Amino acid sequence: MIARSVLCIAAVLLMGAAPVAAPGPAAKSVPGPATSGAAARPALTPTRDVVVGYHLVPASGETIDVRVSLPAGGQAMRLDLPDQSYMVALPPRKTLVLVVPLERTVLEMPWSDGPQGLFLLDDRMRFTPKGDARGDTVIAGQRCTQWDTVVERNRSTVCVTPDGVVLRSQSQDAAGRRNLIEAFAIRYQALVESDFAIPASFDRLSALPSSPAP
C-alpha cells in the first residue's frame, strides 16, 4: 500500500502543478533574463543542474524531507521521498509519475496546467520585491531574494537565488490551503536523462482520465 506521506506530497504537487519541458541534451549553463538595474523578477528556472533537500510542510502539517533534482533550464523535475519512492514530471504527456520501487509499481497521475508555485516558478506569476530585494536572506548557506507572487487566486512568498533556485516558498491556494518548503541542503551536480527514467518492468496503474470512446 502506498504510504500516506507519499499520497500527501502527490496531492500538494497536483494542486496547481505547472508543466515543465522534457529533459533534453545536457546543457549545464543557461543565461538568466537580461535586466538593467534591479531585476523585475527572479530567474524562473535554475541556470545550473542542482539537487536540493527541502523540508516540506503541507497543509496537513506533517513535515517531510524530500530531495528535488532540477536540470538547468528547469526542463524536468524529480522528487525523491523518504521511503525510496520518487516522482517524475512528464510534461509532454501532462503526467506526473509516482514510482514505488518497494512495490514495483508505477502510478500515473494528471499533471495540471496551473502554476506550481513551490519548487518551480512560472512566467504567469506577478512578482513584487519583498523588502529592498538586496538578496540578504541566507538559507542553506546560499543568499536569496524574497518576492511576493500572485497568479490567478494563488499567492506565495518565495526566496530565490541569483541562479534561479527556490530556497523557500510559502504558498496559499484559492481554497486557503497553505504549504511551505525550505531548503536545508543544496548541491550543484550534473544530471543526466536516466535520472528521470521510469522503470519499464514495474506494474503500471493509472489515474489519468479515460479516453472517450470513438
BALO-17910 format. One record per residue: x, y, z of N, C-alpha, C in turn; residue in one letter. Coordinates in nm, 3 decimals, decimal comma, padded with zeros to 5 digits. Layout:
# BALO-17910
nu | nv | nw | cau | cav | caw | cu | cv | cw | resn
X | Y | Z | X | Y | Z | X | Y | Z | A
...
END
This chain:
# BALO-17910
nu | nv | nw | cau | cav | caw | cu | cv | cw | resn
00,085 | -00,120 | 00,000 | 00,000 | 00,000 | 00,000 | 00,088 | 00,124 | 00,000 | M
00,054 | 00,221 | -00,082 | 00,133 | 00,344 | -00,092 | 00,117 | 00,424 | 00,036 | I
00,230 | 00,470 | 00,092 | 00,230 | 00,539 | 00,220 | 00,148 | 00,667 | 00,215 | A
00,089 | 00,701 | 00,330 | 00,008 | 00,823 | 00,339 | 00,091 | 00,946 | 00,307 | R
00,218 | 00,950 | 00,354 | 00,303 | 01,066 | 00,329 | 00,328 | 01,085 | 00,180 | S
00,340 | 00,973 | 00,106 | 00,361 | 00,982 | -00,039 | 00,239 | 01,042 | -00,106 | V
00,120 | 00,995 | -00,068 | -00,003 | 01,048 | -00,126 | -00,022 | 01,194 | -00,089 | L
00,021 | 01,233 | 00,031 | 00,010 | 01,372 | 00,074 | 00,094 | 01,462 | -00,015 | C
00,217 | 01,421 | -00,044 | 00,304 | 01,501 | -00,130 | 00,249 | 01,505 | -00,271 | I
00,196 | 01,393 | -00,318 | 00,136 | 01,391 | -00,452 | 00,023 | 01,492 | -00,459 | A
-00,058 | 01,500 | -00,354 | -00,169 | 01,596 | -00,353 | -00,118 | 01,738 | -00,359 | A
-00,009 | 01,768 | -00,287 | 00,050 | 01,902 | -00,289 | 00,095 | 01,937 | -00,430 | V
00,160 | 01,842 | -00,498 | 00,212 | 01,868 | -00,632 | 00,101 | 01,881 | -00,734 | L
-00,008 | 01,806 | -00,715 | -00,115 | 01,808 | -00,813 | -00,206 | 01,928 | -00,797 | L
-00,198 | 02,000 | -00,686 | -00,280 | 02,119 | -00,668 | -00,212 | 02,236 | -00,737 | M
-00,236 | 02,251 | -00,867 | -00,179 | 02,362 | -00,940 | -00,037 | 02,340 | -00,980 | G
-00,004 | 02,224 | -01,033 | 00,133 | 02,196 | -01,074 | 00,156 | 02,242 | -01,216 | A
00,267 | 02,306 | -01,239 | 00,295 | 02,361 | -01,371 | 00,370 | 02,262 | -01,456 | A
00,332 | 02,242 | -01,582 | 00,411 | 02,158 | -01,669 | 00,545 | 02,222 | -01,700 | P
00,649 | 02,141 | -01,710 | 00,780 | 02,190 | -01,748 | 00,829 | 02,106 | -01,864 | V
00,931 | 02,152 | -01,933 | 00,973 | 02,086 | -02,055 | 01,042 | 01,953 | -02,026 | A
01,044 | 01,864 | -02,125 | 01,105 | 01,733 | -02,107 | 01,256 | 01,746 | -02,105 | A
01,326 | 01,650 | -02,036 | 01,470 | 01,656 | -02,034 | 01,528 | 01,640 | -02,173 | P
01,629 | 01,719 | -02,203 | 01,693 | 01,713 | -02,334 | 01,841 | 01,693 | -02,319 | G
01,920 | 01,720 | -02,423 | 02,064 | 01,706 | -02,412 | 02,119 | 01,793 | -02,301 | P
02,223 | 01,743 | -02,235 | 02,278 | 01,815 | -02,121 | 02,330 | 01,951 | -02,164 | A
02,277 | 02,053 | -02,100 | 02,326 | 02,190 | -02,118 | 02,338 | 02,247 | -01,979 | A
02,458 | 02,261 | -01,930 | 02,480 | 02,284 | -01,788 | 02,473 | 02,430 | -01,749 | K
02,461 | 02,520 | -01,842 | 02,453 | 02,661 | -01,807 | 02,354 | 02,729 | -01,899 | S
02,258 | 02,798 | -01,838 | 02,156 | 02,869 | -01,914 | 02,155 | 03,013 | -01,868 | V
02,171 | 03,110 | -01,957 | 02,174 | 03,250 | -01,914 | 02,041 | 03,292 | -01,855 | P
02,045 | 03,376 | -01,753 | 01,924 | 03,429 | -01,693 | 01,870 | 03,544 | -01,776 | G
01,753 | 03,598 | -01,736 | 01,693 | 03,708 | -01,811 | 01,777 | 03,833 | -01,804 | P
01,785 | 03,903 | -01,917 | 01,862 | 04,027 | -01,920 | 01,781 | 04,138 | -01,855 | A
01,842 | 04,209 | -01,760 | 01,775 | 04,320 | -01,695 | 01,874 | 04,432 | -01,675 | T
01,824 | 04,551 | -01,655 | 01,908 | 04,664 | -01,622 | 01,866 | 04,714 | -01,486 | S
01,966 | 04,744 | -01,398 | 01,933 | 04,788 | -01,265 | 01,874 | 04,672 | -01,186 | G
01,779 | 04,702 | -01,097 | 01,717 | 04,599 | -01,016 | 01,634 | 04,506 | -01,104 | A
01,641 | 04,377 | -01,076 | 01,566 | 04,279 | -01,156 | 01,416 | 04,297 | -01,133 | A
01,338 | 04,287 | -01,242 | 01,193 | 04,298 | -01,232 | 01,132 | 04,170 | -01,178 | A
01,205 | 04,061 | -01,188 | 01,161 | 03,933 | -01,137 | 01,283 | 03,843 | -01,124 | R
01,274 | 03,737 | -01,046 | 01,387 | 03,646 | -01,034 | 01,401 | 03,558 | -01,158 | P
01,515 | 03,490 | -01,168 | 01,528 | 03,386 | -01,270 | 01,424 | 03,279 | -01,241 | A
01,348 | 03,238 | -01,342 | 01,236 | 03,147 | -01,320 | 01,279 | 03,001 | -01,309 | L
01,394 | 02,968 | -01,363 | 01,443 | 02,830 | -01,358 | 01,590 | 02,829 | -01,323 | T
01,641 | 02,720 | -01,269 | 01,784 | 02,713 | -01,236 | 01,871 | 02,729 | -01,361 | P
01,982 | 02,799 | -01,345 | 02,075 | 02,814 | -01,456 | 02,183 | 02,705 | -01,454 | T
02,182 | 02,622 | -01,349 | 02,275 | 02,509 | -01,340 | 02,198 | 02,388 | -01,287 | R
02,244 | 02,267 | -01,324 | 02,186 | 02,147 | -01,265 | 02,202 | 02,153 | -01,113 | D
02,097 | 02,115 | -01,042 | 02,102 | 02,130 | -00,896 | 02,017 | 02,024 | -00,829 | V
02,059 | 01,982 | -00,711 | 01,982 | 01,892 | -00,626 | 01,965 | 01,963 | -00,492 | V
01,839 | 01,974 | -00,447 | 01,809 | 02,049 | -00,326 | 01,733 | 01,962 | -00,228 | V
01,775 | 01,960 | -00,102 | 01,699 | 01,896 | 00,004 | 01,606 | 01,997 | 00,068 | G
01,479 | 01,961 | 00,080 | 01,380 | 02,053 | 00,136 | 01,308 | 01,989 | 00,255 | Y
01,275 | 02,073 | 00,354 | 01,171 | 02,040 | 00,450 | 01,039 | 02,084 | 00,386 | H
00,946 | 01,991 | 00,372 | 00,815 | 02,021 | 00,315 | 00,710 | 02,010 | 00,425 | L
00,636 | 02,119 | 00,446 | 00,526 | 02,119 | 00,543 | 00,397 | 02,143 | 00,467 | V
00,324 | 02,037 | 00,431 | 00,198 | 02,054 | 00,357 | 00,087 | 02,103 | 00,449 | P
-00,030 | 02,125 | 00,392 | -00,143 | 02,176 | 00,469 | -00,180 | 02,085 | 00,585 | A
-00,148 | 01,956 | 00,572 | -00,178 | 01,860 | 00,679 | -00,092 | 01,883 | 00,803 | S
00,021 | 01,953 | 00,786 | 00,107 | 01,986 | 00,898 | 00,217 | 01,887 | 00,927 | G
00,224 | 01,776 | 00,856 | 00,327 | 01,674 | 00,879 | 00,452 | 01,708 | 00,797 | E
00,563 | 01,738 | 00,865 | 00,686 | 01,776 | 00,796 | 00,753 | 01,654 | 00,734 | T
00,791 | 01,665 | 00,608 | 00,854 | 01,556 | 00,534 | 00,978 | 01,612 | 00,464 | I
01,088 | 01,542 | 00,470 | 01,209 | 01,582 | 00,399 | 01,210 | 01,516 | 00,262 | D
01,233 | 01,596 | 00,158 | 01,235 | 01,546 | 00,021 | 01,360 | 01,599 | -00,049 | V
01,397 | 01,532 | -00,158 | 01,510 | 01,578 | -00,241 | 01,457 | 01,604 | -00,381 | R
01,487 | 01,723 | -00,434 | 01,438 | 01,762 | -00,566 | 01,556 | 01,783 | -00,660 | V
01,551 | 01,718 | -00,776 | 01,655 | 01,732 | -00,878 | 01,599 | 01,813 | -00,995 | S
01,670 | 01,919 | -01,031 | 01,627 | 02,007 | -01,139 | 01,743 | 02,031 | -01,234 | L
01,728 | 02,000 | -01,363 | 01,833 | 02,034 | -01,458 | 01,830 | 02,181 | -01,494 | P
01,940 | 02,232 | -01,546 | 01,946 | 02,371 | -01,590 | 01,834 | 02,400 | -01,688 | A
01,767 | 02,511 | -01,667 | 01,657 | 02,548 | -01,753 | 01,523 | 02,492 | -01,706 | G
01,523 | 02,410 | -01,600 | 01,400 | 02,356 | -01,545 | 01,324 | 02,264 | -01,638 | G
01,398 | 02,188 | -01,723 | 01,329 | 02,104 | -01,822 | 01,255 | 01,986 | -01,760 | Q
01,281 | 01,955 | -01,636 | 01,218 | 01,840 | -01,573 | 01,226 | 01,858 | -01,422 | A
01,162 | 01,766 | -01,351 | 01,172 | 01,766 | -01,205 | 01,158 | 01,624 | -01,154 | M
01,248 | 01,586 | -01,064 | 01,237 | 01,459 | -00,992 | 01,234 | 01,489 | -00,843 | R
01,139 | 01,427 | -00,772 | 01,125 | 01,448 | -00,629 | 01,138 | 01,314 | -00,560 | L
01,246 | 01,298 | -00,481 | 01,271 | 01,174 | -00,409 | 01,214 | 01,183 | -00,268 | D
01,145 | 01,075 | -00,226 | 01,074 | 01,070 | -00,100 | 01,149 | 00,983 | 00,001 | L
01,119 | 00,996 | 00,129 | 01,196 | 00,923 | 00,230 | 01,186 | 00,771 | 00,220 | P
01,078 | 00,718 | 00,161 | 01,060 | 00,572 | 00,156 | 01,113 | 00,509 | 00,028 | D
01,202 | 00,579 | -00,044 | 01,264 | 00,534 | -00,169 | 01,174 | 00,553 | -00,290 | Q
01,049 | 00,594 | -00,269 | 00,965 | 00,629 | -00,383 | 01,012 | 00,761 | -00,442 | S
00,973 | 00,788 | -00,566 | 01,005 | 00,917 | -00,626 | 00,901 | 00,953 | -00,731 | Y
00,894 | 01,081 | -00,762 | 00,801 | 01,131 | -00,862 | 00,879 | 01,202 | -00,972 | M
00,830 | 01,186 | -01,094 | 00,892 | 01,249 | -01,210 | 00,785 | 01,318 | -01,293 | V
00,809 | 01,443 | -01,331 | 00,717 | 01,514 | -01,421 | 00,743 | 01,471 | -01,565 | A
00,635 | 01,440 | -01,637 | 00,643 | 01,407 | -01,780 | 00,557 | 01,508 | -01,856 | L
00,608 | 01,628 | -01,882 | 00,529 | 01,735 | -01,941 | 00,467 | 01,706 | -02,076 | P
00,536 | 01,637 | -02,170 | 00,472 | 01,614 | -02,300 | 00,339 | 01,540 | -02,288 | P
00,326 | 01,455 | -02,186 | 00,202 | 01,381 | -02,163 | 00,117 | 01,446 | -02,054 | R
00,162 | 01,560 | -02,001 | 00,094 | 01,627 | -01,890 | 00,066 | 01,527 | -01,778 | K
00,172 | 01,454 | -01,742 | 00,158 | 01,344 | -01,647 | 00,265 | 01,354 | -01,539 | T
00,223 | 01,324 | -01,416 | 00,315 | 01,309 | -01,305 | 00,319 | 01,161 | -01,271 | L
00,439 | 01,104 | -01,263 | 00,453 | 00,960 | -01,241 | 00,513 | 00,936 | -01,103 | V
00,442 | 00,856 | -01,024 | 00,491 | 00,812 | -00,894 | 00,549 | 00,672 | -00,909 | L
00,675 | 00,655 | -00,873 | 00,744 | 00,526 | -00,882 | 00,766 | 00,473 | -00,741 | V
00,716 | 00,351 | -00,714 | 00,728 | 00,289 | -00,582 | 00,810 | 00,161 | -00,596 | V
00,943 | 00,170 | -00,583 | 01,027 | 00,052 | -00,605 | 00,996 | -00,064 | -00,511 | P
00,960 | -00,037 | -00,386 | 00,933 | -00,145 | -00,291 | 00,813 | -00,228 | -00,332 | L
00,723 | -00,170 | -00,410 | 00,607 | -00,243 | -00,460 | 00,615 | -00,271 | -00,609 | E
00,727 | -00,229 | -00,669 | 00,747 | -00,246 | -00,814 | 00,625 | -00,196 | -00,891 | R
00,583 | -00,075 | -00,854 | 00,461 | -00,017 | -00,909 | 00,487 | 00,124 | -00,958 | T
00,421 | 00,160 | -01,068 | 00,424 | 00,296 | -01,123 | 00,280 | 00,346 | -01,130 | V
00,256 | 00,463 | -01,076 | 00,123 | 00,523 | -01,080 | 00,129 | 00,653 | -01,159 | L
00,052 | 00,662 | -01,267 | 00,048 | 00,782 | -01,349 | -00,070 | 00,868 | -01,308 | E
-00,044 | 01,000 | -01,290 | -00,147 | 01,093 | -01,248 | -00,146 | 01,214 | -01,340 | M
-00,258 | 01,283 | -01,356 | -00,259 | 01,402 | -01,442 | -00,177 | 01,515 | -01,381 | P
-00,104 | 01,583 | -01,465 | -00,018 | 01,697 | -01,426 | -00,087 | 01,822 | -01,477 | W
-00,144 | 01,903 | -01,387 | -00,234 | 02,011 | -01,429 | -00,160 | 02,126 | -01,494 | S
-00,237 | 02,219 | -01,550 | -00,179 | 02,331 | -01,626 | -00,153 | 02,454 | -01,541 | D
-00,191 | 02,453 | -01,415 | -00,174 | 02,572 | -01,332 | -00,031 | 02,591 | -01,288 | G
00,001 | 02,704 | -01,226 | 00,137 | 02,729 | -01,179 | 00,170 | 02,641 | -01,060 | P
00,292 | 02,593 | -01,053 | 00,330 | 02,502 | -00,947 | 00,354 | 02,577 | -00,817 | Q
00,438 | 02,681 | -00,820 | 00,448 | 02,773 | -00,709 | 00,524 | 02,726 | -00,587 | G
00,576 | 02,604 | -00,586 | 00,657 | 02,559 | -00,473 | 00,802 | 02,545 | -00,517 | L
00,832 | 02,439 | -00,591 | 00,971 | 02,413 | -00,630 | 01,012 | 02,489 | -00,756 | F
00,914 | 02,528 | -00,837 | 00,941 | 02,598 | -00,961 | 00,858 | 02,725 | -00,970 | L
00,908 | 02,823 | -01,043 | 00,833 | 02,945 | -01,067 | 00,767 | 02,937 | -01,204 | L
00,682 | 03,034 | -01,234 | 00,600 | 03,030 | -01,355 | 00,599 | 03,169 | -01,416 | D
00,606 | 03,177 | -01,550 | 00,613 | 03,308 | -01,614 | 00,481 | 03,384 | -01,610 | D
00,375 | 03,318 | -01,558 | 00,249 | 03,389 | -01,541 | 00,239 | 03,457 | -01,404 | R
00,334 | 03,430 | -01,317 | 00,333 | 03,492 | -01,185 | 00,367 | 03,641 | -01,194 | M
00,301 | 03,722 | -01,113 | 00,336 | 03,862 | -01,097 | 00,424 | 03,873 | -00,972 | R
00,542 | 03,933 | -00,988 | 00,640 | 03,938 | -00,880 | 00,651 | 04,080 | -00,824 | F
00,655 | 04,089 | -00,691 | 00,680 | 04,215 | -00,622 | 00,793 | 04,192 | -00,524 | T
00,902 | 04,271 | -00,533 | 01,012 | 04,252 | -00,437 | 00,962 | 04,271 | -00,295 | P
01,008 | 04,186 | -00,205 | 00,971 | 04,196 | -00,065 | 01,087 | 04,262 | 00,009 | K
01,060 | 04,372 | 00,077 | 01,168 | 04,447 | 00,138 | 01,246 | 04,522 | 00,031 | G
01,378 | 04,531 | 00,047 | 01,458 | 04,605 | -00,052 | 01,517 | 04,515 | -00,158 | D
01,486 | 04,383 | -00,152 | 01,527 | 04,287 | -00,256 | 01,677 | 04,289 | -00,282 | A
01,756 | 04,299 | -00,173 | 01,901 | 04,302 | -00,191 | 01,964 | 04,163 | -00,190 | R
01,882 | 04,061 | -00,169 | 01,939 | 03,927 | -00,163 | 02,016 | 03,900 | -00,037 | G
01,971 | 03,960 | 00,077 | 02,048 | 03,944 | 00,201 | 01,990 | 03,837 | 00,293 | D
01,895 | 03,756 | 00,243 | 01,847 | 03,640 | 00,318 | 01,939 | 03,522 | 00,288 | T
01,976 | 03,447 | 00,391 | 02,062 | 03,330 | 00,374 | 01,988 | 03,206 | 00,420 | V
01,975 | 03,107 | 00,330 | 01,910 | 02,979 | 00,360 | 02,001 | 02,868 | 00,307 | I
02,029 | 02,771 | 00,387 | 02,116 | 02,658 | 00,348 | 02,250 | 02,708 | 00,295 | A
02,298 | 02,817 | 00,352 | 02,427 | 02,871 | 00,314 | 02,429 | 02,950 | 00,185 | G
02,313 | 02,973 | 00,124 | 02,304 | 03,045 | -00,002 | 02,221 | 03,172 | 00,015 | Q
02,263 | 03,278 | -00,053 | 02,186 | 03,403 | -00,049 | 02,069 | 03,396 | -00,147 | R
01,958 | 03,456 | -00,104 | 01,841 | 03,459 | -00,192 | 01,764 | 03,588 | -00,168 | C
01,683 | 03,624 | -00,266 | 01,599 | 03,744 | -00,260 | 01,454 | 03,703 | -00,244 | T
01,381 | 03,774 | -00,157 | 01,241 | 03,741 | -00,132 | 01,149 | 03,819 | -00,227 | Q
01,047 | 03,748 | -00,274 | 00,948 | 03,805 | -00,365 | 00,808 | 03,759 | -00,323 | W
00,713 | 03,850 | -00,330 | 00,572 | 03,812 | -00,321 | 00,522 | 03,784 | -00,461 | D
00,445 | 03,676 | -00,478 | 00,395 | 03,640 | -00,610 | 00,244 | 03,622 | -00,606 | T
00,181 | 03,651 | -00,719 | 00,038 | 03,630 | -00,737 | 00,016 | 03,572 | -00,876 | V
-00,066 | 03,469 | -00,885 | -00,110 | 03,418 | -01,014 | -00,250 | 03,361 | -00,993 | V
-00,342 | 03,410 | -01,074 | -00,482 | 03,377 | -01,054 | -00,517 | 03,409 | -00,909 | E
-00,568 | 03,312 | -00,833 | -00,601 | 03,339 | -00,692 | -00,501 | 03,273 | -00,597 | R
-00,385 | 03,234 | -00,649 | -00,283 | 03,172 | -00,567 | -00,175 | 03,275 | -00,532 | N
-00,134 | 03,275 | -00,406 | -00,033 | 03,369 | -00,359 | 00,081 | 03,293 | -00,293 | R
00,199 | 03,349 | -00,303 | 00,312 | 03,286 | -00,234 | 00,420 | 03,391 | -00,208 | S
00,507 | 03,360 | -00,113 | 00,628 | 03,436 | -00,090 | 00,744 | 03,341 | -00,112 | T
00,836 | 03,377 | -00,200 | 00,947 | 03,288 | -00,235 | 01,078 | 03,358 | -00,211 | V
01,181 | 03,280 | -00,183 | 01,317 | 03,333 | -00,173 | 01,401 | 03,259 | -00,277 | C
01,456 | 03,332 | -00,373 | 01,518 | 03,273 | -00,492 | 01,663 | 03,320 | -00,503 | V
01,753 | 03,227 | -00,532 | 01,894 | 03,261 | -00,551 | 01,913 | 03,335 | -00,684 | T
02,026 | 03,403 | -00,702 | 02,052 | 03,470 | -00,830 | 02,052 | 03,374 | -00,949 | P
02,082 | 03,244 | -00,923 | 02,082 | 03,147 | -01,034 | 01,954 | 03,065 | -01,040 | D
01,844 | 03,116 | -00,980 | 01,712 | 03,061 | -01,006 | 01,668 | 02,942 | -00,924 | G
01,729 | 02,920 | -00,807 | 01,688 | 02,809 | -00,721 | 01,597 | 02,862 | -00,610 | V
01,478 | 02,804 | -00,598 | 01,386 | 02,842 | -00,491 | 01,433 | 02,777 | -00,361 | V
01,468 | 02,859 | -00,261 | 01,514 | 02,807 | -00,133 | 01,404 | 02,804 | -00,028 | L
01,306 | 02,890 | -00,045 | 01,190 | 02,886 | 00,044 | 01,068 | 02,930 | -00,033 | R
00,955 | 02,864 | -00,009 | 00,829 | 02,904 | -00,070 | 00,718 | 02,880 | 00,031 | S
00,644 | 02,986 | 00,059 | 00,524 | 02,978 | 00,143 | 00,407 | 03,014 | 00,053 | Q
00,317 | 02,917 | 00,029 | 00,212 | 02,940 | -00,069 | 00,074 | 02,918 | -00,007 | S
-00,024 | 02,982 | -00,069 | -00,164 | 02,963 | -00,032 | -00,245 | 02,963 | -00,159 | Q
-00,327 | 02,857 | -00,177 | -00,407 | 02,848 | -00,298 | -00,544 | 02,911 | -00,277 | D
-00,627 | 02,904 | -00,381 | -00,757 | 02,970 | -00,377 | -00,847 | 02,914 | -00,269 | A
-00,824 | 02,789 | -00,228 | -00,905 | 02,726 | -00,125 | -00,852 | 02,753 | 00,015 | A
-00,743 | 02,831 | 00,025 | -00,687 | 02,864 | 00,155 | -00,588 | 02,763 | 00,210 | G
-00,551 | 02,661 | 00,130 | -00,455 | 02,561 | 00,175 | -00,314 | 02,619 | 00,169 | R
-00,239 | 02,601 | 00,277 | -00,104 | 02,657 | 00,287 | 00,000 | 02,546 | 00,282 | R
00,105 | 02,570 | 00,208 | 00,218 | 02,477 | 00,201 | 00,347 | 02,555 | 00,217 | N
00,446 | 02,491 | 00,276 | 00,576 | 02,554 | 00,298 | 00,686 | 02,458 | 00,259 | L
00,786 | 02,508 | 00,187 | 00,910 | 02,434 | 00,169 | 01,025 | 02,525 | 00,207 | I
01,130 | 02,465 | 00,263 | 01,252 | 02,541 | 00,292 | 01,372 | 02,449 | 00,272 | E
01,471 | 02,498 | 00,197 | 01,589 | 02,417 | 00,168 | 01,676 | 02,402 | 00,292 | A
01,730 | 02,283 | 00,309 | 01,830 | 02,261 | 00,415 | 01,964 | 02,218 | 00,357 | F
01,968 | 02,185 | 00,228 | 02,093 | 02,147 | 00,162 | 02,079 | 02,173 | 00,013 | A
02,188 | 02,218 | -00,048 | 02,187 | 02,244 | -00,192 | 02,320 | 02,199 | -00,251 | I
02,313 | 02,126 | -00,361 | 02,434 | 02,074 | -00,424 | 02,421 | 02,089 | -00,576 | R
02,520 | 02,151 | -00,637 | 02,524 | 02,164 | -00,782 | 02,601 | 02,045 | -00,838 | Y
02,533 | 01,965 | -00,922 | 02,596 | 01,847 | -00,980 | 02,529 | 01,816 | -01,113 | Q
02,603 | 01,749 | -01,201 | 02,549 | 01,716 | -01,334 | 02,438 | 01,613 | -01,321 | A
02,327 | 01,637 | -01,393 | 02,216 | 01,543 | -01,401 | 02,208 | 01,488 | -01,543 | L
02,163 | 01,364 | -01,555 | 02,153 | 01,302 | -01,687 | 02,010 | 01,252 | -01,706 | V
01,975 | 01,218 | -01,829 | 01,838 | 01,178 | -01,862 | 01,794 | 01,056 | -01,782 | E
01,887 | 00,966 | -01,752 | 01,850 | 00,845 | -01,678 | 01,803 | 00,877 | -01,536 | S
01,839 | 00,994 | -01,483 | 01,791 | 01,033 | -01,351 | 01,639 | 01,046 | -01,348 | D
01,577 | 01,063 | -01,466 | 01,433 | 01,084 | -01,476 | 01,363 | 00,964 | -01,541 | F
01,433 | 00,850 | -01,548 | 01,378 | 00,732 | -01,615 | 01,271 | 00,664 | -01,531 | A
01,174 | 00,603 | -01,599 | 01,067 | 00,527 | -01,535 | 01,092 | 00,378 | -01,562 | I
01,100 | 00,295 | -01,458 | 01,128 | 00,151 | -01,481 | 01,023 | 00,085 | -01,569 | P
01,065 | 00,027 | -01,677 | 00,971 | -00,034 | -01,772 | 00,913 | -00,165 | -01,720 | A
00,982 | -00,232 | -01,626 | 00,937 | -00,364 | -01,581 | 00,836 | -00,358 | -01,466 | S
00,810 | -00,239 | -01,412 | 00,718 | -00,228 | -01,298 | 00,573 | -00,236 | -01,344 | F
00,485 | -00,282 | -01,255 | 00,341 | -00,280 | -01,283 | 00,295 | -00,135 | -01,293 | D
00,204 | -00,110 | -01,388 | 00,158 | 00,027 | -01,410 | 00,012 | 00,042 | -01,373 | R
-00,015 | 00,145 | -01,294 | -00,151 | 00,187 | -01,261 | -00,171 | 00,327 | -01,316 | L
-00,294 | 00,363 | -01,339 | -00,320 | 00,495 | -01,397 | -00,439 | 00,562 | -01,331 | S
-00,421 | 00,690 | -01,298 | -00,531 | 00,774 | -01,251 | -00,562 | 00,880 | -01,355 | A
-00,517 | 00,856 | -01,479 | -00,541 | 00,951 | -01,587 | -00,684 | 00,938 | -01,636 | L
-00,742 | 01,048 | -01,687 | -00,878 | 01,040 | -01,742 | -00,884 | 00,940 | -01,857 | P
-00,992 | 00,865 | -01,863 | -01,010 | 00,769 | -01,974 | -01,035 | 00,842 | -02,102 | S
-00,981 | 00,790 | -02,211 | -01,008 | 00,849 | -02,343 | -01,151 | 00,822 | -02,382 | S
-01,221 | 00,920 | -02,442 | -01,360 | 00,896 | -02,484 | -01,368 | 00,788 | -02,591 | P
-01,474 | 00,713 | -02,585 | -01,493 | 00,606 | -02,684 | -01,512 | 00,668 | -02,821 | A
-01,460 | 00,606 | -02,927 | -01,475 | 00,660 | -03,063 | -01,619 | 00,656 | -03,108 | P
END
